[in-house]
Amino acid sequence: MMPADLSILQLSLLSLAAPVVVFNWGGFIVNLWKACRGSGGLVPTIYLASAILTTAAWFADPRPECKWMFLIPLSDLANWSLPLIVAASIPGFWKRIVTRRPA
């Protein structure tokens, strides 16, 4: 592929990743709003989509000066919530393992 084609591919993938970040932020704000009002139903977020699309864009043309594009998945709240979900579930997981008695 020509370098211009790779840049078009990069911009296409990044233009798919950016709205995912915006939608995840919007979902987070709506979830906070619903929690404050006490109404049920959560708005789901899309995990790892922006990270996968940004990584694919970088692999299309891996230049060192294109490291800035990894700021897109870093700004995504859904990507930040994954380690928090895992960290929050570990104490309960270990508690179940320790208190389980063999049959």
N, CA and C atoms as an extended XYZ file, in Angstrom:
309
Properties=species:S:1:pos:R:3:atomname:S:1:resname:S:1:resid:I:1 pbc="F F F"
N         0.839       -1.189        0.000 N   MET     1
C         0.000        0.000        0.000 CA  MET     1
C         0.876        1.243        0.000 C   MET     1
N         0.358        2.266       -0.574 N   MET     2
C         1.058        3.540       -0.603 CA  MET     2
C         0.903        4.238        0.745 C   MET     2
N         1.831        5.120        1.098 N   PRO     3
C         1.725        5.827        2.376 CA  PRO     3
C         0.441        6.640        2.516 C   PRO     3
N        -0.045        7.196        1.428 N   ALA     4
C        -1.298        7.958        1.510 CA  ALA     4
C        -2.477        7.037        1.819 C   ALA     4
N        -2.453        5.839        1.249 N   ASP     5
C        -3.509        4.870        1.534 CA  ASP     5
C        -3.498        4.460        3.005 C   ASP     5
N        -2.291        4.302        3.559 N   LEU     6
C        -2.186        3.936        4.964 CA  LEU     6
C        -2.693        5.058        5.867 C   LEU     6
N        -2.427        6.289        5.487 N   SER     7
C        -2.914        7.405        6.290 CA  SER     7
C        -4.436        7.485        6.235 C   SER     7
N        -5.007        7.197        5.088 N   ILE     8
C        -6.468        7.186        4.966 CA  ILE     8
C        -7.047        6.062        5.818 C   ILE     8
N        -6.384        4.898        5.815 N   LEU     9
C        -6.834        3.793        6.648 CA  LEU     9
C        -6.730        4.147        8.130 C   LEU     9
N        -5.630        4.797        8.509 N   GLN    10
C        -5.474        5.240        9.897 CA  GLN    10
C        -6.573        6.212       10.299 C   GLN    10
N        -6.818        7.195        9.475 N   LEU    11
C        -7.853        8.182        9.798 CA  LEU    11
C        -9.235        7.552        9.841 C   LEU    11
N        -9.469        6.567        8.985 N   SER    12
C       -10.767        5.880        9.002 CA  SER    12
C       -10.970        5.113       10.306 C   SER    12
N        -9.941        4.401       10.742 N   LEU    13
C       -10.059        3.644       11.982 CA  LEU    13
C       -10.173        4.571       13.190 C   LEU    13
N        -9.419        5.667       13.172 N   LEU    14
C        -9.507        6.622       14.279 CA  LEU    14
C       -10.848        7.348       14.291 C   LEU    14
N       -11.427        7.557       13.114 N   SER    15
C       -12.741        8.205       13.072 CA  SER    15
C       -13.841        7.251       13.547 C   SER    15
N       -13.564        5.960       13.594 N   LEU    16
C       -14.494        5.016       14.213 CA  LEU    16
C       -14.276        4.921       15.720 C   LEU    16
N       -13.042        5.133       16.162 N   ALA    17
C       -12.727        5.028       17.591 CA  ALA    17
C       -13.197        6.243       18.376 C   ALA    17
N       -13.118        7.415       17.785 N   ALA    18
C       -13.479        8.643       18.514 CA  ALA    18
C       -14.959        8.679       18.928 C   ALA    18
N       -15.917        8.321       18.067 N   PRO    19
C       -17.309        8.325       18.531 CA  PRO    19
C       -17.586        7.303       19.632 C   PRO    19
N       -16.841        6.207       19.660 N   VAL    20
C       -17.014        5.229       20.731 CA  VAL    20
C       -16.692        5.868       22.074 C   VAL    20
N       -15.631        6.673       22.099 N   VAL    21
C       -15.258        7.374       23.333 CA  VAL    21
C       -16.357        8.347       23.736 C   VAL    21
N       -16.886        9.078       22.778 N   VAL    22
C       -17.945       10.050       23.074 CA  VAL    22
C       -19.201        9.339       23.584 C   VAL    22
N       -19.562        8.229       22.969 N   PHE    23
C       -20.744        7.476       23.408 CA  PHE    23
C       -20.546        6.900       24.804 C   PHE    23
N       -19.337        6.426       25.104 N   ASN    24
C       -19.083        5.888       26.433 CA  ASN    24
C       -19.155        6.985       27.500 C   ASN    24
N       -18.644        8.163       27.192 N   TRP    25
C       -18.772        9.284       28.134 CA  TRP    25
C       -20.239        9.657       28.314 C   TRP    25
N       -20.987        9.676       27.217 N   GLY    26
C       -22.417        9.978       27.306 CA  GLY    26
C       -23.157        8.944       28.134 C   GLY    26
N       -22.826        7.674       27.959 N   GLY    27
C       -23.440        6.620       28.754 CA  GLY    27
C       -23.109        6.753       30.226 C   GLY    27
N       -21.885        7.145       30.530 N   PHE    28
C       -21.491        7.351       31.923 CA  PHE    28
C       -22.277        8.496       32.555 C   PHE    28
N       -22.445        9.577       31.823 N   ILE    29
C       -23.191       10.731       32.343 CA  ILE    29
C       -24.658       10.373       32.532 C   ILE    29
N       -25.243        9.642       31.590 N   VAL    30
C       -26.644        9.225       31.721 CA  VAL    30
C       -26.801        8.275       32.909 C   VAL    30
N       -25.833        7.375       33.122 N   ASN    31
C       -25.909        6.468       34.267 CA  ASN    31
C       -25.836        7.230       35.584 C   ASN    31
N       -24.980        8.254       35.654 N   LEU    32
C       -24.926        9.082       36.862 CA  LEU    32
C       -26.238        9.813       37.080 C   LEU    32
N       -26.787       10.328       36.012 N   TRP    33
C       -28.053       11.063       36.102 CA  TRP    33
C       -29.172       10.143       36.581 C   TRP    33
N       -29.210        8.919       36.034 N   LYS    34
C       -30.236        7.961       36.449 CA  LYS    34
C       -30.029        7.521       37.896 C   LYS    34
N       -28.794        7.382       38.319 N   ALA    35
C       -28.528        6.982       39.697 CA  ALA    35
C       -28.955        8.074       40.671 C   ALA    35
N       -28.756        9.324       40.304 N   CYS    36
C       -29.179       10.431       41.169 CA  CYS    36
C       -30.699       10.524       41.248 C   CYS    36
N       -31.379       10.199       40.178 N   ARG    37
C       -32.841       10.245       40.163 CA  ARG    37
C       -33.458        8.989       40.765 C   ARG    37
N       -32.670        7.931       40.911 N   GLY    38
C       -33.180        6.699       41.486 CA  GLY    38
C       -33.918        5.814       40.504 C   GLY    38
N       -33.824        6.108       39.241 N   SER    39
C       -34.502        5.267       38.249 CA  SER    39
C       -33.582        4.122       37.842 C   SER    39
N       -34.172        3.031       37.420 N   GLY    40
C       -33.406        1.845       37.074 CA  GLY    40
C       -32.931        1.864       35.641 C   GLY    40
N       -32.241        0.828       35.293 N   GLY    41
C       -31.761        0.665       33.927 CA  GLY    41
C       -30.453        1.385       33.697 C   GLY    41
N       -29.464        0.642       33.278 N   LEU    42
C       -28.160        1.218       33.000 CA  LEU    42
C       -27.937        1.299       31.499 C   LEU    42
N       -27.192        2.299       31.088 N   VAL    43
C       -26.797        2.426       29.692 CA  VAL    43
C       -25.462        1.694       29.551 C   VAL    43
N       -25.388        0.678       28.711 N   PRO    44
C       -24.137       -0.089       28.614 CA  PRO    44
C       -23.046        0.699       27.903 C   PRO    44
N       -21.809        0.382       28.243 N   THR    45
C       -20.658        0.971       27.559 CA  THR    45
C       -19.999       -0.112       26.708 C   THR    45
N       -19.185        0.325       25.784 N   ILE    46
C       -18.524       -0.590       24.862 CA  ILE    46
C       -17.074       -0.722       25.312 C   ILE    46
N       -16.724       -1.888       25.844 N   TYR    47
C       -15.388       -2.112       26.369 CA  TYR    47
C       -14.403       -2.426       25.254 C   TYR    47
N       -13.222       -1.849       25.326 N   LEU    48
C       -12.066       -2.138       24.478 CA  LEU    48
C       -12.239       -1.818       22.996 C   LEU    48
N       -13.360       -1.312       22.567 N   ALA    49
C       -13.547       -1.031       21.137 CA  ALA    49
C       -12.590        0.068       20.676 C   ALA    49
N       -12.470        1.130       21.447 N   SER    50
C       -11.574        2.213       21.039 CA  SER    50
C       -10.120        1.765       21.086 C   SER    50
N        -9.761        0.912       22.039 N   ALA    51
C        -8.388        0.422       22.118 CA  ALA    51
C        -8.057       -0.477       20.929 C   ALA    51
N        -8.988       -1.324       20.544 N   ILE    52
C        -8.751       -2.232       19.414 CA  ILE    52
C        -8.647       -1.448       18.113 C   ILE    52
N        -9.539       -0.485       17.918 N   LEU    53
C        -9.499        0.311       16.685 CA  LEU    53
C        -8.242        1.180       16.616 C   LEU    53
N        -7.825        1.746       17.735 N   THR    54
C        -6.621        2.575       17.740 CA  THR    54
C        -5.379        1.726       17.511 C   THR    54
N        -5.335        0.547       18.092 N   THR    55
C        -4.193       -0.343       17.867 CA  THR    55
C        -4.134       -0.784       16.412 C   THR    55
N        -5.276       -1.064       15.824 N   ALA    56
C        -5.308       -1.427       14.398 CA  ALA    56
C        -4.845       -0.257       13.538 C   ALA    56
N        -5.224        0.957       13.911 N   ALA    57
C        -4.779        2.137       13.153 CA  ALA    57
C        -3.271        2.315       13.271 C   ALA    57
N        -2.726        2.056       14.447 N   TRP    58
C        -1.289        2.209       14.603 CA  TRP    58
C        -0.536        1.137       13.826 C   TRP    58
N        -1.056       -0.105       13.803 N   PHE    59
C        -0.404       -1.163       13.046 CA  PHE    59
C        -0.511       -0.945       11.540 C   PHE    59
N        -1.444       -0.144       11.102 N   ALA    60
C        -1.540        0.157        9.676 CA  ALA    60
C        -0.320        0.944        9.206 C   ALA    60
N         0.221        1.790       10.074 N   ASP    61
C         1.419        2.555        9.752 CA  ASP    61
C         2.111        2.923       11.059 C   ASP    61
N         2.932        2.003       11.612 N   PRO    62
C         3.511        2.227       12.947 CA  PRO    62
C         4.693        3.195       12.943 C   PRO    62
N         4.404        4.459       12.889 N   ARG    63
C         5.448        5.473       12.966 CA  ARG    63
C         5.571        5.945       14.413 C   ARG    63
N         6.777        6.236       14.881 N   PRO    64
C         6.936        6.674       16.276 CA  PRO    64
C         6.207        7.983       16.588 C   PRO    64
N         6.054        8.844       15.608 N   GLU    65
C         5.375       10.114       15.874 CA  GLU    65
C         3.852        9.975       15.970 C   GLU    65
N         3.341        8.770       15.741 N   CYS    66
C         1.892        8.540       15.832 CA  CYS    66
C         1.475        7.967       17.178 C   CYS    66
N         2.341        8.035       18.174 N   LYS    67
C         1.990        7.526       19.500 CA  LYS    67
C         0.883        8.350       20.150 C   LYS    67
N         0.645        9.554       19.677 N   TRP    68
C        -0.403       10.409       20.244 CA  TRP    68
C        -1.773        9.778       20.119 C   TRP    68
N        -1.958        8.912       19.143 N   MET    69
C        -3.290        8.350       18.928 CA  MET    69
C        -3.722        7.428       20.066 C   MET    69
N        -2.791        6.980       20.910 N   PHE    70
C        -3.175        6.155       22.053 CA  PHE    70
C        -3.795        6.981       23.175 C   PHE    70
N        -3.866        8.284       22.996 N   LEU    71
C        -4.614        9.117       23.945 CA  LEU    71
C        -6.115        8.883       23.804 C   LEU    71
N        -6.548        8.403       22.647 N   ILE    72
C        -7.978        8.138       22.432 CA  ILE    72
C        -8.472        7.033       23.364 C   ILE    72
N        -7.850        5.842       23.398 N   PRO    73
C        -8.359        4.842       24.346 CA  PRO    73
C        -8.078        5.194       25.805 C   PRO    73
N        -7.057        6.006       26.056 N   LEU    74
C        -6.799        6.420       27.432 CA  LEU    74
C        -7.881        7.361       27.951 C   LEU    74
N        -8.532        8.073       27.063 N   SER    75
C        -9.594        8.989       27.489 CA  SER    75
C       -10.957        8.305       27.581 C   SER    75
N       -11.012        7.013       27.284 N   ASP    76
C       -12.277        6.276       27.287 CA  ASP    76
C       -12.554        5.715       28.677 C   ASP    76
N       -13.696        6.065       29.244 N   LEU    77
C       -14.048        5.598       30.582 CA  LEU    77
C       -14.311        4.103       30.640 C   LEU    77
N       -14.783        3.524       29.574 N   ALA    78
C       -15.043        2.081       29.573 CA  ALA    78
C       -13.738        1.302       29.732 C   ALA    78
N       -12.663        1.781       29.134 N   ASN    79
C       -11.375        1.114       29.281 CA  ASN    79
C       -10.845        1.253       30.708 C   ASN    79
N       -11.146        2.364       31.362 N   TRP    80
C       -10.714        2.556       32.748 CA  TRP    80
C       -11.544        1.718       33.707 C   TRP    80
N       -12.777        1.427       33.336 N   SER    81
C       -13.631        0.687       34.258 CA  SER    81
C       -13.276       -0.798       34.320 C   SER    81
N       -12.650       -1.340       33.286 N   LEU    82
C       -12.293       -2.765       33.305 CA  LEU    82
C       -11.341       -3.116       34.451 C   LEU    82
N       -10.228       -2.394       34.642 N   PRO    83
C        -9.383       -2.727       35.798 CA  PRO    83
C       -10.092       -2.492       37.127 C   PRO    83
N       -10.976       -1.509       37.176 N   LEU    84
C       -11.711       -1.261       38.413 CA  LEU    84
C       -12.686       -2.391       38.716 C   LEU    84
N       -13.317       -2.942       37.685 N   ILE    85
C       -14.225       -4.073       37.881 CA  ILE    85
C       -13.452       -5.288       38.393 C   ILE    85
N       -12.300       -5.532       37.808 N   VAL    86
C       -11.482       -6.668       38.236 CA  VAL    86
C       -11.003       -6.460       39.671 C   VAL    86
N       -10.522       -5.261       40.001 N   ALA    87
C       -10.036       -4.989       41.357 CA  ALA    87
C       -11.154       -5.081       42.382 C   ALA    87
N       -12.357       -4.688       42.018 N   ALA    88
C       -13.475       -4.755       42.956 CA  ALA    88
C       -13.946       -6.183       43.164 C   ALA    88
N       -13.750       -7.043       42.185 N   SER    89
C       -14.239       -8.419       42.316 CA  SER    89
C       -13.233       -9.346       42.993 C   SER    89
N       -11.981       -8.960       43.103 N   ILE    90
C       -10.961       -9.835       43.682 CA  ILE    90
C       -11.226      -10.148       45.155 C   ILE    90
N       -11.544       -9.170       46.022 N   PRO    91
C       -11.771       -9.542       47.426 CA  PRO    91
C       -12.899      -10.559       47.606 C   PRO    91
N       -13.996      -10.406       46.912 N   GLY    92
C       -15.086      -11.370       47.001 CA  GLY    92
C       -14.694      -12.721       46.439 C   GLY    92
N       -13.898      -12.711       45.398 N   PHE    93
C       -13.444      -13.964       44.792 CA  PHE    93
C       -12.580      -14.745       45.773 C   PHE    93
N       -11.609      -14.075       46.384 N   TRP    94
C       -10.736      -14.752       47.344 CA  TRP    94
C       -11.499      -15.180       48.587 C   TRP    94
N       -12.487      -14.403       48.989 N   LYS    95
C       -13.287      -14.765       50.151 CA  LYS    95
C       -14.054      -16.060       49.880 C   LYS    95
N       -14.591      -16.216       48.674 N   ARG    96
C       -15.296      -17.443       48.321 CA  ARG    96
C       -14.362      -18.634       48.284 C   ARG    96
N       -13.149      -18.452       47.802 N   ILE    97
C       -12.182      -19.559       47.714 CA  ILE    97
C       -11.751      -19.991       49.105 C   ILE    97
N       -11.476      -19.029       49.981 N   VAL    98
C       -10.989      -19.353       51.321 CA  VAL    98
C       -12.073      -20.006       52.152 C   VAL    98
N       -13.324      -19.528       52.041 N   THR    99
C       -14.381      -20.077       52.871 CA  THR    99
C       -14.990      -21.349       52.317 C   THR    99
N       -14.672      -21.740       51.107 N   ARG   100
C       -15.205      -22.977       50.535 CA  ARG   100
C       -14.528      -24.167       51.194 C   ARG   100
N       -15.317      -25.063       51.670 N   ARG   101
C       -14.787      -26.242       52.348 CA  ARG   101
C       -14.852      -27.437       51.381 C   ARG   101
N       -13.813      -28.242       51.393 N   PRO   102
C       -13.856      -29.418       50.510 CA  PRO   102
C       -14.931      -30.406       50.926 C   PRO   102
N       -15.485      -31.100       49.968 N   ALA   103
C       -16.578      -32.044       50.247 CA  ALA   103
C       -16.092      -33.331       50.812 C   ALA   103
